[in-house]
Amino acid sequence: MSNLKEICSGLPLDFLPPNRGRDPGVPHAPIRTPNFTAEEERLALRNALRYFPPAHHSTLAPEFAQELRQYGHIYMYRFCPTMRMKAYPIDQYPCHTRQAASIMLMIMNNLDPAVAQFPQELVTYGGNGQVFSNWAQFRLVMQYLSQMTEQQTLVLYSGHPLGLFPSLPSSPRAIITNGMVIPNYSSREQYEKLFALGVTMYGQMTAGSYCYIGPQGIVHGTTLTLLNAGRRYLGSSDLKGRVFVTSGLGGMSGAQAKAAVIAGCVGVIAEVDEAPLRKRHDQGWLMEVTSSIEHCIKRIREAKSSKIPLSLGYLGNVVDLWERLVVEYERTGELLVDLGSDQTSLHNPYNGGYCPVQLSFRQANQLMSTDSNRFHDMVQESLQRHINAINKLSDAGMFFWDYGNAFLLEAKRAGADVEKVGGGATEFRYPSYVQHIMGDIFSLGFGPFRWVCTSGDPQDLAVTDDIAATVLEDIGASVTNRIRQQYNDNIRWIREAGKHQMVVGSQARILYSDQKGRVCIALAINQAIAEGRVSAPVVISRDHHDVSGTDSPFRETSNVYDGSAFCADMAVQNFVGDAFRGATWVALHNGGGVGWGEVMNGGFGLLLDGSKEAAKRASLMLSWDVSNGVARRCWAGNSKAYETIQQTMEEHKQLRVTMPFLVQDEQVLDHALQG
């Protein structure tokens, strides 16, 4: 408790803490290359010193300048707390309102070394998904939250706490924006400069909104993707003996190994960095590891034959693995892989998100900072080889999809053969998983609902799991055939969730649910808190990767075909609407899963404390949070969204949505245009 009071007391200015520099015991972010002019360096240093009185400038300026030149950014390592960063029980945080304490808990969970990818650089996942830009921001935010009352709102500009401003008790306690750069200046090159200047930040999705819950956050969605890929491509949801090959075991991609086993298949995941691979193995998310491609092929054959679920981590480059699978097919005629995808951080291909096959992981990190032009060319050459191998296996009968990580987008930019003849702006040779596998789920209103038990007690999580399962079973008994499969999948998931040891960091759970399910689960959990069956408040949230949260033409809205896939009204309206309907905090970001400048996404957190007010907020806000996106998808012409919003209007008489009249006879258009 005393340590929490210390980090909530603001910047330690009476006596500066010792500068310990980087901790060699944790992984670190790749070196950034902003390519500053002398004047830009000067500006970045001046900007960083704004957080400190002039008496400290002569001490801090030289070390900040060294950080900028050595790492490409001023992280202010001197001010990184020495206490263990994790989600402490909510009652331990010094504060005037539990709403503020819930935000503090979620921030510290995002920076927990067990959760965060590069904790000392304040990166939660994705290679550059920042919680804050520097440690001064973290300390000031924690101080403001400890001082906050329910008549104040904390405003954050890309990690920077602008301050506490008077507001209403019904207002959000925090409003977060990340990366709100004027559109014409939202390029990758410009981002590196703006981030190094300390004036903007890439919050990814749930990193910058403080709502990341470790790789569990997408393991359910990944499991559903695999099951539905089996149904669509292989004609069966029984994946025993089927092989899924992919890459990435870092932040979000760490879910793939666990999901493969839950889905019952053989998952082979390549990873070039030994640290995350070992981390996932130590956490029990990955069953086996090998650095031998011979052993990898041998285990694939054995597991395929025995039909025993397996997650195998291959320490090596996935391009080597794909090319070896081609050799095996050409040599023996045996196609060893059924399903394929990729989850490397290709939203950030030239700054650590992708390791070209020509280089080792260490060589890649070195070349990235010493010769960025050569590194750029090698990444593009590697992507061409990557796609070439996938194309050969696909022609032989493997089914491949893009996992929304900008893989096909960057491959196209690299000159690889991914064009779809006659395809639209968001279509490639292979579909996005949203287009073929998960998009209909969004149109039905289903998406990744989440909750975090702020007590830190596993028993509370077990109780909430049971509450959610019971609620879904009650609703599922009378749902339409259209959504019965979704309810069955999710009931099975939540009934078995506790068996799979998915908790990393906070006591949290992920569950895909529709509007009715989310509202009913939230109200039931709130009632359990009021009755003492759950011992402390619960934070509810979701991934931004959801029905309404994200406008992303190469992922979440890639199956929107009315020309509006490149418009961002939905995400912005979601952020604003959640704010005045009762969210405890809201966040809006430029950038997300497919990269800076490619996406707008919004998220929220809402504290359930057992009160009637919390129930009212949850019911109103969660209803909007889903219906906004379903209504937009309906207007874009999606038939499942049309049916879903019609049904929702029948159940909620105050809801009135503009419904589209679709063209029934295409000849009407032909005649009009010919005339």
Disulfide bonds with the S-S distance in Angstrom:
none
